[in-house]
Amino acid sequence: MFFAGFFEPKAFNEGYLPEADGHSVYFAEYGNPKGTPLLTTHGGPGGGGCKPRYLQGINLKKYRVIMLDQRGCGKSTPAGEMKNNSMEDTLFDFKRLLDYLNIKEKVVLKGGSWASTVMLMFAERYPKQVKKMVLSQVFLADKMNDDWILEQSSLFYPDVMEKIKAEVHGWRTIPETYAELINSRKPEEQKKAVSLFGNYERVLGNFDVEQEAGDLDDKALASNRIYLNYFAKNFTLKSNEIMRNVKKIADIPALIVHNRLDFVCPLKNAYDLHKAMPNSKLVIVPEKGHVGTLLYKTLKRETADFLAED
């Protein structure tokens, strides 16, 4: 198993940033307080917060790992809150976190899936503050990804997509429809949003059409509210924003690890990014799914090697 032999370290510092825009944002630090700063976060949008497994492959005697739970996620409060919650707000939180911790030197960025999106955006906003990047399950949040999720994936899941589209009426798109449902105060509409389009990423991620979305508890509702609202707003990014600005980070050393058959974030995300970044290394893992044992083992090994080069 992935966690076999893994000793879960304890944070040497944790707490909340000063409240901003109605949000209290949680962070935690691991490893060497005097080490090279490494900034990381969780997937999503709307993920369940940072996990100790994100530390695998990182030499904690050498690195000062700083984790942040994005607005409305994990231990950040209020849970599921969408007001003042966008990519711009997330970048603002990361920047003020570094200022709060008085970190002035260059940082290493690490993130998978939606976290790779966040880290790429941070790097493009503050390229002079970034030393290198470790990215996996790359998601560029562009038109190609929208087309894949909303149309092309139905070539493999026509039965599931038919049920999703059955709820769409009039001028609304799929994302707009399900954002409206999740924002409803009616439990039956919220449940419909979670079990259909909210659950579709899970279906694509593990090829299991029978997988249930799970109970609609407060945690699931908060997570899906953020995810579905972000999707309806083009993930709060401008059109093709990352690749239009990739030249700003083209020379930053980067490790990119991606599964060959990732049906959530197609490999073309990682491949296009790699081709646009001459100092990057792309490792294609011969595995299916958005996550997996081989992916994690490969990421752990490659991360350790990549970070040992300093």
N, C-alpha and C positions, 0 to 999 in steps of 0.2 A: 504494500500500500504506500501511498504518497507520503504519509506521515511517519512511516516506520523509522525508528531511530532518530526522530527529530525532537530535540528538547526545546520546548516552548519558552523563549526568553521573556523576562519581565521588563517593562518600560522603566527607564530611569527618570523619566519626566513625562507627565501628562496633565492635561487640563483643557481649558477653553480660551479661545481668543476673546478679547473684549467684544461684547455684543455689538453687532452692526446690522442695520437694516432689518431689525427684528429677529436676527438669527444668532444663536450661540453655536460656534463651530468648534468641534472637539479635535484635539491633536494628541499624539503620543510620540515619544522618542525612545529609540533602542540603540544599543551598541556603545560605542566609545564617544563620550561627550566632546572629546577633542579631535575626533576623527573627521574624515572627509564627509561633508553633508550629502545625504542621498534622500531625495524627496519622492514620496510615492503616495498613491491613493487607490481607491477601489473602483470597480467597474460600475456599470449602470446604463444610463442615468437612473438613479434611485437605488443603487446597490445597498447591501446591508452593512456597509462600513468596512474598515480595514481589518485584515486578519493576520495573525502571526505567521501564517504560511508565506506571506509576501517576503519574509526575511530569508527564505531558503536561497542558498547560493551567494549570500552576502557575508563577507567576513566582518563580523561585528566587533572585532578588535581594531579594525581599520576604518570602519564607516560609522557615521552618526546617522542613523536612519530616522527620518521624520515622516510620520504618517498623518494624513488629514482625512477626516470624514466630511464629505461634501455637505452642503446645506440640505437639511431635511433628511439626512441619511445617517445610519449607524447610531452613534451616541450624540450627534448634533441635534439640536432642537430649534423650533418645533418640528416634529417628525412629519415628513410629507408636505411641508409648506412650500408652495410654489411662488408666493409673492417675493420679489427680489431674489429670484433663483434662476440664474442663467449662466452660460459659459463665462460671460464678463464678470459676474459675481464670483464665480469659482476662481478665476485668475486673480481677482482682487484679494480673495482670501489667502491664496498661496503666497502672493507678494507680501501681504501684511504679516503672514506667519513668519516668513524669513526675517522681516524687519523686527518682529516681536522677539524672535530668538537671537537677534543681533548677528545674523549670518551674512557676511559680506563677500565671502569667497565664492567661487563657482561651485555649482551643485551638480550632482548626477541625478538624472530623472529616470524613474522606473514606473512602468504601468502597462497593464494588459486590457484589451477590449476597450470599453469607454475610457478607461484610465489612460490608454495610449493616445486617445483623442485629446484629452485634457493636457497631457504632457507635451504633445506636439504643439498645441496652441500656446502653452506657456513658453516653450522654447522659441516659437516665432515672435512672441511678444517681447521676450527678454533674452535674445540669443547670446549676449555677452555674459550672462549669468550661468550659462549651461556648459558643463565640462564634457559630458557624454550622456548617452541615453540607452536604456534597455527597454525595448518595446516588444509586446507579444499580442497575438490576436488583434492585429491592427484594424482600427475602424476609422475611416476618413470622413464619415458623416456627409457624403456627397450624393449627387444624383444617381450615380451607379449603384450605391447601396440602397437608396430608396426604390429604384427600379427592381432591384433583386428581391427585396423583402415584399414589396407590394404587388409585383407582377411575375417576375421570372421564377421565383421559388414555387409558384403555384403549378409549374410544370411537374414538380415532384410531389406536391401536396394539394392537388385540386380539390379533394374532399374537405380538407381543413379550410382552405381559402374560400370555398363556396359558403361555408357557414359564417366566416368572418364578413364577407361581402353582403350577406343577407340582411345585415343590420344597417347597411348604408342606404340612405334615402336622399333624394333631391340633389342639391349641389355639393354636399359635403364629401370630403375624401375619407378614406379609411382612418387615417390618423385623427382627423377632426371629429369623426363620429365617435371614436373610442375615448378621446379626451373628454368629450361632452358627457359620455356615459360615466366615466370614472369620477367626473366632477359633480355628478348628480348626488343628491342627498338620499336617493332611493336605493336601499341595499340591493334590490334585485337588478337594478341597472349597473351598479358598481360590480356586482358578481359577474354579470354578463361581460363587462369590459375586461375583467381579470381572466376569466375562463376562456375567452376567445382570443382577441388580439394580444392581450397582455401575456397569454400563455404561448403565443406563437413562436417567440424567440426560444423558449425552452424546447419546443418541438423541433425546431431547426437545429438546435444545439446538440440534441442527443438522438435524433431520428426516431423518437418514440411518440406516436400520435395518441397513444393511450394515456400518456402521463397527465395527471390531473394538476390543475393550478394550485391545489391545496386549499386549506381553510382560509376564508376571507377575514383574517384577524387584522388588528390595527397595523401590524408590521407589513403585511402583504398589501394592504390598502395604501399605505404611505409610499411603499416602493413603486407600486404600479401607477399611482397618481403622478409621481415625478416622471417616470419613464414615458407614459402615454402623453403627458403634456409637453415634454421635450420633443417627442417624435412629431407632434402636431405643429411644432414651431421650428421645424428643420433643425432640431437639436440646438436651437438658438445660435446657429452659425450662419454666416453669409454663404451664398452659393459657392461650392467648391473652395471654401476659404483656405483650408490647409494646403492643398496642392498649388493654389495660386500664389502662396507666400513661402513655399518650401525652399526657395532659393536663399532665404534668410538663414536657414539652418543646414544648408547643403554640406558644409564642411565640418559639422559636428560629428565626431565618431559615434556610431550607433550600432547596437545589436538588435536584430529583428528576428523573432522566432514565431513561426506560424504553422498551423496544421494544414496539410494538403487539402483535406476535405472538410473545411470549416464552412458550414452552411449558414452561420450567423454573419460572419465577416469573411466574405470570399477572399481567397489568397491574393487576388489581384490588388487588393488594398496594400498588402505588404510588398508585393512585387513592384508596383508603381512607385511606392515610397522609396524602396531600395534603389531603383534606377535613377531617382532624382537626387539621391544622397550618395555621392562617390565614396565617402568614408564609412559607409555602412556595410555590415555583414548580414546576409539573409540566410537563415537556417530553416529549411522547409522540412517539417516533421511528417513522416509517412503514416499519418493517423487521421481518423475521421472524427468529426465533432468539434465543438467550440472549445472544450476542455478535455483533458484526458491524462492518463497516467504517463504515457510516453511524452506528451507535450511538457508536462511539469518536470519530468526527469531531465529532459533535454534543456529546458529553460534553466533549471538549477545548475547543470553542468556548464552550459555556455555562459551563464551569468558569472559564475565563479571564475572562469577563464578570462572573460572580457574585463572584469573589474580588477583582476590580478595584474593586468598589463601596466597599470599606473606605477 
